[in-house]
Amino acid sequence: MSLEKVGSNKCFGGDQLQYTHDSAVLSCNMRFSIFLPPQAENGNVPVIYWLSGLTCTDENFVQKAGAQQFAAEHGVAIVAPDTSPRGDDVPDDPEGAYDFGLGAGFYVNATQAPWNKHYHMYDYITKELPAVINANFPVDAERTSIMGHSMGGHGALTIALKNPGKYKSVSAFAPIVAPTQCPWGEKALGNYIGADKAAWAEYDTVELVKTAQERLPLFVDQGDADNFLEEQLKPELLKEVCEANNHPLELRIQPGYDHSYFFMASFMADHVAYHAKALKA
């Protein structure tokens, strides 16, 4: 295993660490960050996976969300991967747009060339990265949760719904809940998965709720001043499908909040506490 530590900072009694490793799934070198709370010195701790949004790396959450304080308080680790494969030979959006390609892996397994050589973020998040984390850090593989923001909220919700029993809890900030019905999703899924829209449904939260094998509660925060609210995020579609299918959902509309990390930092304590409770149940 080509695991190399490239960053280390003491933080709230724990350690904020950054590593690189060679990914067989993505056919490139990848970077991730992990916060180990002080409790990890005495044994394995539960772990939360955080999935970031468009344009982000592993560092945005680490530097802006303020989660370490609460992770240290509750004794949970937090893993923050990158949002796409990286490298000189990894293809990017031909026009250099922010919403596709590098920094925009959408947590799917691409089936279309040239994207299908590298863009397998779904397998990376659900299989390869957890194997690396479980083998090298003091975490309890049986106590895992997942959360994310925007594109990463889409990733967290769909991954939790597609893997019943794998995660103790799931939450999201301003998630893209219906990528088959918004411009961001249509562009990403059309390019990564192809023209057959029926194949897109397996990466759409609203569609997955309809056939969910597990009634894992969904905890979602959404700001009502989010400039992507109506065109891209559409939380009302999630509310409707959860009500129609009797799927537990706590959807909190937060007045005056936008799409930024200021919003996430404001409610991060609630999300970490939510996961910590589920992880220790």
C-alpha positions as CSV (number, residue, x, y, z in Angstrom):
1,M,0.0,0.0,0.0
2,S,1.5,3.3,-1.2
3,L,0.2,5.4,1.7
4,E,2.2,8.6,2.3
5,K,1.5,11.2,5.0
6,V,1.7,14.7,3.5
7,G,0.1,16.8,6.2
8,S,-0.4,16.7,10.0
9,N,-1.9,19.3,12.4
10,K,-2.8,18.9,16.1
11,C,-6.5,20.0,16.4
12,F,-8.8,19.9,19.4
13,G,-6.7,17.3,21.1
14,G,-6.8,15.0,18.0
15,D,-4.9,14.9,14.7
16,Q,-5.9,16.3,11.4
17,L,-4.0,14.3,8.8
18,Q,-3.6,14.2,5.1
19,Y,-2.4,11.3,2.9
20,T,-1.8,10.3,-0.7
21,H,-2.1,6.8,-2.1
22,D,-2.2,5.0,-5.4
23,S,-5.8,4.1,-6.4
24,A,-6.3,1.0,-8.5
25,V,-10.0,1.9,-8.9
26,L,-9.3,5.4,-10.2
27,S,-6.0,4.6,-12.0
28,C,-4.3,7.6,-10.4
29,N,-2.8,9.0,-7.2
30,M,-5.4,10.2,-4.7
31,R,-5.4,12.4,-1.6
32,F,-7.6,12.3,1.4
33,S,-7.8,13.8,4.8
34,I,-8.7,12.1,8.1
35,F,-9.4,13.6,11.5
36,L,-8.6,11.3,14.4
37,P,-10.1,12.4,17.7
38,P,-8.1,12.1,21.0
39,Q,-10.2,9.0,21.9
40,A,-8.5,7.1,19.0
41,E,-5.3,6.9,21.1
42,N,-7.1,4.4,23.3
43,G,-8.8,2.2,20.7
44,N,-10.9,2.1,17.5
45,V,-13.5,4.9,17.1
46,P,-16.6,5.2,14.8
47,V,-16.0,6.9,11.4
48,I,-18.0,9.4,9.3
49,Y,-17.2,9.8,5.6
50,W,-17.7,13.4,4.3
51,L,-18.3,14.0,0.6
52,S,-17.7,17.5,-0.7
53,G,-19.3,19.4,-3.5
54,L,-18.4,20.7,-7.0
55,T,-14.9,22.3,-7.3
56,C,-13.8,21.0,-3.9
57,T,-10.8,18.9,-2.8
58,D,-10.3,17.1,0.5
59,E,-9.2,20.4,2.1
60,N,-12.3,22.6,1.8
61,F,-14.2,20.7,4.5
62,V,-11.2,20.3,6.7
63,Q,-10.5,24.1,6.7
64,K,-13.9,25.6,6.7
65,A,-16.6,23.3,8.2
66,G,-15.3,23.4,11.8
67,A,-16.2,19.8,12.3
68,Q,-13.1,18.7,14.3
69,Q,-14.3,20.3,17.5
70,F,-17.5,18.3,17.5
71,A,-15.8,15.1,16.3
72,A,-13.4,15.4,19.2
73,E,-16.2,15.9,21.6
74,H,-18.1,12.8,20.4
75,G,-15.0,10.7,19.7
76,V,-15.6,10.0,16.0
77,A,-13.2,10.1,13.1
78,I,-14.0,12.0,9.9
79,V,-12.6,11.0,6.5
80,A,-12.7,13.6,3.7
81,P,-11.8,12.3,0.2
82,D,-11.2,14.3,-2.9
83,T,-14.1,14.8,-5.3
84,S,-12.7,13.3,-8.4
85,P,-9.7,11.4,-9.8
86,R,-6.7,13.7,-10.5
87,G,-3.6,13.7,-12.7
88,D,-2.2,14.9,-16.0
89,D,-3.8,12.0,-17.9
90,V,-7.2,12.3,-16.2
91,P,-9.7,13.9,-18.7
92,D,-11.4,17.1,-17.7
93,D,-14.4,19.1,-19.1
94,P,-13.4,20.1,-22.7
95,E,-14.5,23.6,-22.0
96,G,-13.0,23.8,-18.5
97,A,-16.4,24.2,-16.8
98,Y,-16.5,23.7,-13.0
99,D,-19.5,21.3,-13.0
100,F,-18.0,18.4,-14.8
101,G,-14.7,16.5,-14.9
102,L,-12.0,17.4,-12.4
103,G,-13.5,18.3,-9.0
104,A,-16.9,16.9,-10.2
105,G,-16.8,13.2,-10.1
106,F,-20.5,13.0,-8.9
107,Y,-19.7,9.8,-7.0
108,V,-20.8,7.6,-9.9
109,N,-19.0,4.8,-11.9
110,A,-18.6,6.2,-15.4
111,T,-19.4,3.8,-18.3
112,Q,-18.6,6.1,-21.2
113,A,-15.2,6.8,-22.8
114,P,-13.0,8.6,-22.0
115,W,-14.4,9.0,-18.5
116,N,-14.7,5.2,-17.7
117,K,-10.9,4.8,-17.3
118,H,-10.7,7.0,-14.2
119,Y,-14.1,8.2,-13.0
120,H,-15.2,5.4,-10.7
121,M,-15.8,7.5,-7.6
122,Y,-18.7,5.3,-6.4
123,D,-16.4,2.3,-6.1
124,Y,-13.7,4.4,-4.6
125,I,-15.9,5.7,-1.8
126,T,-17.8,2.5,-1.1
127,K,-14.9,0.0,-1.5
128,E,-11.3,1.1,-2.0
129,L,-11.1,4.0,0.3
130,P,-12.8,2.3,3.3
131,A,-10.4,-0.6,2.8
132,V,-7.5,1.8,3.1
133,I,-8.9,3.5,6.1
134,N,-9.9,0.3,7.9
135,A,-6.4,-1.2,7.4
136,N,-4.3,1.8,8.4
137,F,-6.2,3.7,11.1
138,P,-7.9,3.1,14.5
139,V,-11.5,3.0,13.2
140,D,-14.3,0.6,13.8
141,A,-15.4,-0.6,10.3
142,E,-18.8,-1.8,11.7
143,R,-19.7,1.7,12.9
144,T,-19.7,3.9,9.8
145,S,-21.8,6.9,8.7
146,I,-21.8,9.2,5.7
147,M,-22.7,12.9,5.0
148,G,-22.0,15.5,2.4
149,H,-22.8,18.8,0.7
150,S,-24.4,19.6,-2.7
151,M,-22.9,17.1,-5.1
152,G,-21.5,15.3,-2.0
153,G,-24.9,15.4,-0.4
154,H,-26.2,13.6,-3.6
155,G,-23.3,11.2,-3.1
156,A,-24.0,10.5,0.6
157,L,-27.7,10.0,0.1
158,T,-27.4,7.7,-3.0
159,I,-24.6,5.7,-1.5
160,A,-26.5,5.1,1.7
161,L,-29.6,4.1,-0.1
162,K,-27.8,1.7,-2.4
163,N,-26.0,0.0,0.4
164,P,-28.5,-1.1,3.0
165,G,-26.9,-2.0,6.3
166,K,-23.6,-0.4,5.5
167,Y,-24.1,2.9,7.2
168,K,-25.6,3.7,10.6
169,S,-26.8,7.1,9.5
170,V,-26.8,9.6,6.6
171,S,-27.1,13.4,6.4
172,A,-26.7,16.1,3.8
173,F,-26.4,19.8,3.4
174,A,-28.2,21.3,0.3
175,P,-28.0,18.0,-1.7
176,I,-28.7,17.5,-5.4
177,V,-31.6,15.1,-4.7
178,A,-32.8,14.6,-8.3
179,P,-29.8,14.8,-10.7
180,T,-32.0,13.4,-13.5
181,Q,-34.1,16.5,-13.3
182,C,-31.5,19.3,-13.0
183,P,-28.8,20.8,-15.3
184,W,-25.9,19.8,-13.1
185,G,-27.1,16.2,-13.0
186,E,-28.1,16.0,-16.6
187,K,-24.7,17.1,-17.8
188,A,-22.8,14.8,-15.5
189,L,-24.9,11.7,-15.9
190,G,-25.3,12.2,-19.6
191,N,-21.5,12.3,-20.0
192,Y,-20.5,9.7,-17.4
193,I,-23.3,7.2,-17.9
194,G,-24.6,7.9,-21.4
195,A,-27.7,8.9,-23.2
196,D,-30.0,6.2,-21.7
197,K,-31.8,8.1,-18.9
198,A,-33.1,4.9,-17.4
199,A,-29.6,4.1,-16.3
200,W,-29.3,7.4,-14.5
201,A,-31.9,6.4,-11.9
202,E,-29.5,4.4,-9.9
203,Y,-27.7,7.6,-8.9
204,D,-30.8,9.7,-8.2
205,T,-32.0,9.9,-4.5
206,V,-35.6,10.6,-5.4
207,E,-35.7,7.5,-7.6
208,L,-33.8,5.3,-5.1
209,V,-36.3,6.2,-2.3
210,K,-39.0,4.5,-4.3
211,T,-37.3,1.2,-4.2
212,A,-35.3,1.5,-1.0
213,Q,-34.7,-1.8,0.9
214,E,-34.0,-0.1,4.1
215,R,-35.8,2.8,5.8
216,L,-32.7,4.6,6.9
217,P,-33.7,8.1,8.0
218,L,-32.6,11.0,5.9
219,F,-31.4,14.1,7.7
220,V,-31.2,17.2,5.4
221,D,-30.5,20.9,6.0
222,Q,-31.2,23.3,3.2
223,G,-30.9,27.1,3.2
224,D,-33.8,29.1,1.7
225,A,-31.4,31.8,0.4
226,D,-29.4,29.2,-1.6
227,N,-29.0,30.5,-5.1
228,F,-29.1,27.0,-6.5
229,L,-32.3,26.0,-4.7
230,E,-34.9,26.1,-7.4
231,E,-32.9,25.1,-10.5
232,Q,-30.5,22.5,-9.1
233,L,-31.5,21.3,-5.6
234,K,-35.3,20.9,-5.5
235,P,-35.7,19.6,-1.9
236,E,-39.5,19.6,-2.4
237,L,-39.1,16.5,-4.7
238,L,-37.3,14.7,-1.9
239,K,-40.1,15.6,0.6
240,E,-42.8,14.4,-1.8
241,V,-41.2,11.1,-2.5
242,C,-40.4,10.4,1.1
243,E,-44.0,11.1,2.1
244,A,-45.4,9.0,-0.7
245,N,-43.2,6.0,0.2
246,N,-43.3,6.4,4.0
247,H,-39.5,7.0,4.1
248,P,-38.3,8.8,7.2
249,L,-37.0,12.3,6.4
250,E,-36.1,15.3,8.6
251,L,-35.9,18.2,6.2
252,R,-34.9,21.5,7.8
253,I,-35.3,24.7,5.8
254,Q,-32.9,27.2,7.3
255,P,-34.1,30.8,6.8
256,G,-31.5,33.2,5.3
257,Y,-28.7,30.6,4.7
258,D,-27.0,30.2,1.3
259,H,-24.9,27.4,-0.3
260,S,-21.6,28.2,1.4
261,Y,-19.5,26.7,4.1
262,F,-20.8,29.5,6.4
263,F,-24.1,27.6,6.2
264,M,-22.5,24.2,6.9
265,A,-20.4,25.5,9.7
266,S,-23.6,26.9,11.4
267,F,-25.2,23.5,11.6
268,M,-22.2,21.1,11.7
269,A,-22.6,20.5,15.4
270,D,-26.1,19.1,14.8
271,H,-24.9,16.7,12.1
272,V,-21.9,15.3,13.9
273,A,-24.1,14.8,17.0
274,Y,-26.7,13.1,14.9
275,H,-24.2,10.7,13.5
276,A,-22.4,10.1,16.8
277,K,-25.7,9.1,18.4
278,A,-26.4,6.6,15.6
279,L,-22.9,5.2,15.7
280,K,-22.9,4.6,19.4
281,A,-26.5,3.1,19.6
